[in-house]
Amino acid sequence: MTRLIVGPFNRVEGDLEVRLEVEGARVREAWVNAPMYRGFEQILQGKHPLDALVIVPRICGICSVTQSVAAARALAAASAVQVPPNGVWLTNLMLACENAADHLTHFYLFFMPDFTREVYAGRPWHAEAVRRFAAMSGDHAREALAVRQRWMHIMGTLGGKWPHTQSIVPGGSTRNLSAPERHRLGSRVAEMRSFLERVLYDAPLEEVVAWQSEAVLAQWLDRDPQRGDLRLFLRIAADTGLRNLGRGPDLTLSYGGLPDPEGLCALAPGTWDGTSVQAVDLAQIAEDARHAWLEDAGAPLHPSQGITQSNIDKLGAYTWNKAPRLQGRVLETGALARQLAQGQPLVRALWQQGRGNVLTRVLSRAMELAQLVLLAEQCLRSIVPEAPCCEDAQLPDEADAVGLCEAARGSLGHWLSIRGGRIARYQIIAPTSWNFSPRDRDGVPGALEAALAGAPVQDGETTPVAVQHIVRSFDPCMVCTVH
């Protein structure tokens, strides 16, 4: 048996280390380590509740708007403020913008460059992959980066800057749009649509989100095999067996994303176990800190009672990440979970064949990217220029509340307790906390740890390429994990 330490990973937000036991050219077991501690949950204690709006966006430079929205929703729940419709649409537009940018970045800058490596030089698609996706020089990667930069003008207009935008508050958005501004932002959305339809899909966005089956997908693949970067990805996936890599757990989670003013989510909420979608029971969430360098109180704790107190000499600990569980079960969260919750037929059919895997995770993000751009168009149509977009929120001296949101990587929750007008407890479970969790006190590995078991390791590999594909399919954001 061979032991490998893989890490730090490049093209990852924050530090990540994976310890592998290899036997018979396969990963036998894996342990995932988040080695950096940041302590935002401790920083927030004793602060005025509204300080969370300034502090929590600094958790991450990729999903700072999502962190802002989760905090604002917790504060809104504590104050019982009602957000006006314009505030809902403006917030949704910013969320759609950030998550779409994240999906685009993941595909072109984080995931696809791995297929330009020399290990794949003999493959028939390798030269084309290098031309399109090579880091810093790939034609389509460079174009995607330029389109993304202009797409983020939406954030500049609505929030003044990105990341760490400050326009989102409990009562809505402090920044409305004028009619000319709405028109200008429409041109940014139109540019993104044009790039996706021309370069990524070679198909209208509406066609992509409506794919019903593998047969329909095959028809699109055969229509013009050389066009569209998603077609090239699927060719690569078939040749390298990505649907057989990184099988996920039998349960997925979505809190629901982009609710309209009536509360109906465009990205459906629920857990999916292969047979039905069930409502998420927040009371059944608990974090197990048995293998974290944190005090664990001797039992898993609901986040409303969570403890963040370091214990660096703790026996058996190997990460700063706790192990979140839902009814004691390991789950996966992300775009795949959202597509399953909303009943996307193609994604459900693929999941039934092999659960979550590298192929279904990346394909789900690509399909959701099309959906997010369509939702951005809807938000712009729904915004009424100069109409009220924010209500004042009066925070009580005592409250317990939760704010939920869907980041690009999955379900994000903020649990807030206010006592004497100050933050008494603030606990966060980020998407990567779920997907990259360590073992719990029963020894059950987290989603990525289990997904890595069975991954092939080629002779002489010290950083197995299959392991990297699996890790990147979950798209770790470790700075959120060690909040």
Summary of the structure (lengths in Angstrom):
residues: 483
radius of gyration: 21.7
end to end distance: 34.8
largest distance: 66.4
contacts: 1795
relative contact order: 0.20
helix: 45%
strand: 18%
